[in-house]
């Protein structure tokens, strides 16, 4: 591992760099849902969340699960085309295992749509037989997608290797008549075993990023700043997920399973991207031709970075950039405007710049230190800042009953910022980190800095304890509090409805 002197020189260099530049940011908080001007107009390429964690399902302890979510705020009834992956987008999950900010391993996913019956007025489903999609091969699955999975290893490999092709995605969860028993009939059937023992899935899932978005965007006008009392704005929406479960030894720089958290190769960096061809030609008949090389237009590693850290005039550039080039964004990490806004809104004292604590969380990883002890580190850097999730694959998963939604801040070393699990409350963690409410900033590690939250501490749909871990997607044509026509405006007397449309 790197020495303390190396770490000190690196942070000192970042601080010096920040003094030469200035940056401002806008106060927005959502885990990369339409976070930048250009990607907000291209939702089918919009990477909303990235996850990386040690698998917890029985018998899968030697694997890491990587998940990339795309296509935000999917209204379950939004047909007839619903939410397929874009055939013209290259979706990728990338891993850096030596700290230089460059991807050493890349998993690429490309999709192709086949239409069974083009004469129907409908789309993803139609009445080719009985209008019910009961399996992935049902003729009523009218516009089905297949995809390929390719792997590229930068070390000693010149071309990507196809490890699977012709895999089918499930349809969107259209409704109880068209897609009954969705999880059993369709979603679980779309989990494929790969030759090396890996698993892969691509399809619709519940939006697992729980947050009071309305309160955040209204200048942090939260209904509650504690664990409860907020409104889960993403409740009832879906996303499209690409998930792959990979043996640990295939991801580390040593090609082995590390024996301790401080072993060489124990920490990997993970992020996801989406890319489009450089040229699009629109023909007179409405068809399109996409040509030229792929260019990256969306990027996501740590949650919330492009929202609460990157300036508005750099957000599009950040989405097109590589972690290897993140030095240009370092000033925003060291002196974030959101922390100053929290000082105004909440009347609290926040740490002054330069914010070395935020540099460690987002840009370099956390080195071994007296606070987290000798067996915890997420440090991965060559002396420069690189923004991505950092996962120490030698830290064992926490049993379900002992997990904390606050990850490391809750004493759970297997949670964020050690990777990111599907249940980690990254909003509350980020609010406290920005306010300096962590043990790394002792002077401000007091209430309310270290108790801040958005009032939403649990997802509305249960997460799975098996691959692909995100919950089953919400079905269309269901009664829910957000889609009823009522004269009341404040929402206080709206009935509470569960995900299956039943009154509670």
N, C-alpha and C positions, 0 to 999 in steps of 0.2 A: 504494500500500500504506500501511498505518497507520504512523505514526511511532513511534520508540522511546519517546517521552514518553507517547504514548497507551497503548502496551503496558504501560509501567511503572505508569501510573495505574490501569489495569485490574487488574493483578495485585495492586497494593497494596490496592485496594478489596476484592478477593476475600479477601485475608489478613485484613483488618479485619473482614470479615463473618464469617469463620470463628471469630474470637475470641469472638463473641457467642453462638455456638451450640456444642453438643456432639453427637456422634453415635458410635454403635458399630456394628460390622458383624460378621457371622458369617464364618468362614473356609470359603468354598466356591469351587470353581473348575471351571466348565464353561461353555462359551460360550452361555449362556442356555438350557440344557436344564432345563425345570421349575424355574426359578430363584426364582420368587416363589410365595407360598402359593396365590393364586387361579389363576394360570395353570398351576400344576402339576396342577390338576384339569381342565384344558381343553386337552389336548395338540394338538387339531386347529387351535387358534388360537395355538399356542406358536411364536413366532419364535425359531429357534435360532441362526442365523448370518446376517450380512449381508456382502456383498463388493462392492467397487467398484474397478475397475482398467481401465487402458488395454488394449484388446483386442490379443492377440498373434498371432492367425491371419493368414496371408498375405493381403494385400489389405484388411485390416480395421483398419489402423493409425489411421484417423481416427475410430474408435468407442470408446465406453466400455461395458464390460459391468457390469451391475448384477444381483446375485443375492440373493434372500431365501429362506432355508430355513425350513421349518416341519415340525411333527410329528416330534418326536425319538424316538430309540431304536426304530426300526421293525425288529422281528424279521422277517426275510424270509419266514418260513413262517407268519406271523400272519394266516391267513385264517379264514373264507372272505370276509370283507368287505375285508380288507387295508387300504389306506391312501389313500383318495381325499381330495381337498381337500374342505373342508366347504362345502356349498352355502349355508349361512347366515352365513358369515364373509366380510367384505370384507378382502381382502389388498391392501396398498399399499406401493409404494416411493416415497420422497419425497426431494426435492432442494432444499436451500437454497443459493442462489448469491450472496446479498448479505450474509450473516453476521448476520441478525437472529433466527435460530432458527426462523423460519417457513418452511413449504414453499412454494417458488415454483413447482415443478413436481411433479405427482403422477401416477404411473401406478397405476391401479386394476385389480384382477383379481377377477372374480366368476365362480363356477362353477355349473353345472347338471348334474344326473345324470339319465340316461335308462336305463330298464330295458327290455331286449328281452323277456325271459321272466321274469315274476314268479312262475311256478309251480314254479321249480326250488328245491331246498333249498340251492343254492350262491348265489353272489353275483356278484362281478366277472367271473368266468368260469363257464361251464357247458357242457353238451353240447347246444348248439343244432344243431351240425353234426358236428364231429369232436373237440371239446374243445381244439383247438389255436388259439391266437390268433396268426395269422401276419401280420396287418396291422391298422391302426387301424380298418378297416371290416369286419373279420371278424365274422360273426354270433355267434361264440363269445365275443366281447367283450361280455358280457351286460349289464354296468352301465358304460357309458362316460360320460365327462364331456366337456362342452364349456365353453368360457369366453370371456369378452369382455375386451378391453383398452381402457381409457379413459384419456385424458390430460387433465389440468387444469393450465392455466397461470394462476397468480394474477394475472399482469399482463395486463389487457385481455381477460380471458375470464370470462364469468359462469357458464357451465355446462360440465361435462366433455364432451369430444369422443370419441366412439367411433372407435377407429382399427382395430379388428378384432373380429369376433364369430364364434361357431360354430367356434372352433378346438378340436381334440381333444387331450386328454391321453393318453399311453400308459397301459396298465394297470400295476399293480405287477409286478415281476419274480417271477412266481408260482413258476416252476420250469422245468426243462429240457424237460418234455413240453408244458406249456401255453404257455409263452412262449419257444420256441427262438430262437436268434440275436437276442436281445433288442435289443441296441444297433442292429443294422442294420435289423431288421424293424419295430421299434416306436419306439425313442427318437429315432433320426435322422429318422424320418418325421414326428415331432411338432415339428420345428423349422420355424417359419413365417417367411416374408419379409413385412415390412410395407411399406406404400406409400412411406415415406421412406427406404428402404434399411435400416431396422432389422431385427433378428431377435428372435423371442420363443420361449420354451419354458416349459412347465409340466409337471412330472412327477417321478417318483422318480429319485433319484441316490444314489450311495454317500455315506455320512457321511464327509465330508472333514475334519472337525475331529478330529485325532488327539491323544490325551491319555491319561495314566494317571489316570483319574477316581478309581479306588479309592484310590490313594495320596494324592491331594489331599484327599478327604473324610475320610480317616483322619488328620486333623490334620497334613497335609503329611508323612505317613509314606511317603515315596517310596522305591521300590526302588532308584532311582538319581537323583542330582541332576546328572547330566551329560547328554550327547547320546544315550547308548544305555543299555540295561539295564532300561528300564521296560516296562510292559505297556500296549498300546493298547486301552483298555477299550471304545472305540467301534468297534473292528474288527468287521466282519461286519454292522453295522447300516446302515440306510438312512435317508434323509430325503426330504422332498418339496420340490422347488426351483421357484421362479419366477425366470426369467432373461430379461432384455431387454437388447439391444445397441443403443445409441443414438448417432447422430452427435454428436461433441463440441460442435459449435456450437449444438445444441438444448438443451444443459444449462447453458451459461455465461450470466452476467448481460449480457454484451456481445453475445450471439448470434453470436459469431465464435470462431475457433480462436486462442487466445492465442499470441503469438510467442515469449514467454519465460516461465519459471516465476514471474517477479515482475510480469508484466503484470496489469492489471486483469482480474478475472474468471477468473484461472487456477485458483483453488481453489473446489471445490464441496463441500458437505456432504451426506452420504447416510445415510438410515436407513430402516428398514422397520417396518410396523405391521400389526396385525390388529384388526378391530373387529367387534362383534356388535350386533344390534338390542337396544334397551333392554327389550323385553317378549317373553317366551316363554310361550305358552299350550299346555299339554299336554292334549289331548283324551282322552275316555274310551276311544277306540279305539287310543290310543297314538301318533297323529299329533301333530305340533306345528305351531303357527303362530308365526312370528316377526314382530313389528311394531315400529314406532317408529323413531326415528333411530338411526344407527350410533353406538356409543361405543367408543373405543379401549381394548383390554384387554391388548395386547402391543406391545412396542417394542424395537428393537435397532439400535444404530449400531455403536460400538466393541465388540469382543468383550470379555467378562469384566466389564464395568462393573457390571451389576446383581448380579454374583456377589461380586466382591472389593472393591467400593467402596460400594454403596448399603446402608444399614442395613436389617435385617429388617423393621422397622416402617415403612419407606418403600418397600419393593420393589414392592408393588402400586400405590402412588401413582406411582412412577417409570414403570411400564408404561402407565399411563393418561395420562401427561403429555406435553407438547411440549418440545422443546429450548429453546423461547423462555422456559420457566419454570424452567430448571435452576439458577438461583441458590440455590434452597432446598437443593440437594444439594451445593453447593460445599464445605461443611466436610468431607464424607466424602472428597473428592478431596484436600484439603490435608493431612489427617491420617488416612490409612487404617489400620484396625486390622490388616490383613493384614501390613503392613510390620513392625508390632510383634511379631506372631506369628512371623514369619520370624526376627526377632532372637532370640526364645526358642528356637525349634526348631533353627536352624542355628548359633546362637551367633555371629552376625555383627553388625557395627555397621551400622545403616541411617541414612539421612539423617533429621534431626529436622524436625518440622513448623515452619513451613508448607512444603509440598512444591510449590514453583513449577514443578519439572520435570514433575510429574504434571498440574498445571494446563495446561501447554502441550500435553502429549500428548492429554489427554482433553477439555479444556474450551474451549480457545481456538485450538489449532493452534500449530505451531512457527514463530515469526517468523524472518526472516533474522538470522543470528547468526554469530559467528566460528567456531563449532565445525562447523556444517554448511555454511558458506560462503555466498557471495552469490547462488548460483543454486538454493538450496533453501529452500522455505517451504511450510508447510501452514496458515498463519495465515488464519483466517476468523472474524471476530467483530466485533460492533458495540460492544464494551466490556463485554459480559456473557458468562458462561459458557454454552456450548451443546454438549451432548454428541452427537456423531455422527462417522461416518467422514469424514475430510477427504482429498480427492483433488486433487492438482495435475495437471490434465489437460495441462499443457505439458511435463511430465517424461516423456520417452520410455520405453516399456517396455524392460526389460532382456532381452537374448537368453537363451534357455533355459539355455545352457551356462554363463552368467555369473551367474545368479540366486543369491541367498543366501536360505535359509529364514528368516534373521534380519532380513531387510529392511534398514532403515537401520542397525541395529546391526552388520550384516554388510557394510556399505559399499555396499549396493544401494538407491539412492535411489528406485527405483520400487516398493519394497515397504513393508509396514506400518512406521510409521504414515502413510505416504503411501498412502491407500486401504488395501485389503486384497486380496491375491491368494489364489487357492484353495490355494496351497502354503505360504503364510507360516505359520511356527511361532509363532503368537501366544501360546501358553502360555509357551514359553521367553522370548519377548520381554517378556511381562508380568511374569514372575517376576523377571527382571533389572531391569526398570524399578522394580518395587516395592522391590527391595532396594537401589536406587540404583546399580546396576552399569552405568551408562551414562556417556558423556562429559559429560552435562549435570550430573552430580554427581561431580566429580573426586575428592573425598576418599574416596568409597566405590567408585569404579570400579576395583576390585581383585578378585582371586579370594578367595573363591568367588562374591562378589556378581555379577561380570560373566561367570561361567561357569555359573550355575544353569540347570537344566532339569528336565524330568520324566522323562527317559530315553527319550522317544519323539520321534524327529526326522524321521520320514517316514510318509506315509500307506500303508496296506496295499494300496490300489487306486490304480493310476496315474491322475493327472489327465490330461485331454485337452488338446491344444494347439489346440483349436478350440471354438467355442461348442457347448454351454453350459459347457465346461471342467471341471466336476465329473465324477468317474469314473462308469462304468456301475454301476448298483445291484447289490448282491448278490442272487443268486437263492435262492428258497426251495427246500426239499427237497434241501439239499446238506449233505454231511458237513463239519463244521468242528469245531475243538477245543473250542468253547464249548458244543456241543450233544450231546456223547457221554456215555453212562452208563458211568462207570469207577469202580472201587473206590478209586483213588488220590485223595487230597484236595489235595495240594500242586501238582498240575499239572506237575510236573517231567518226567514221562515221557509226557505226552500227545503223540500224533503231530502233526506240523505239516501242516496241510492248506491248500491254496490256495483261492482264491475259487470255483473250479469244482468243489471237492470232491475233488480228487486229492491223494493222499498225496505228500509231498515227501521 
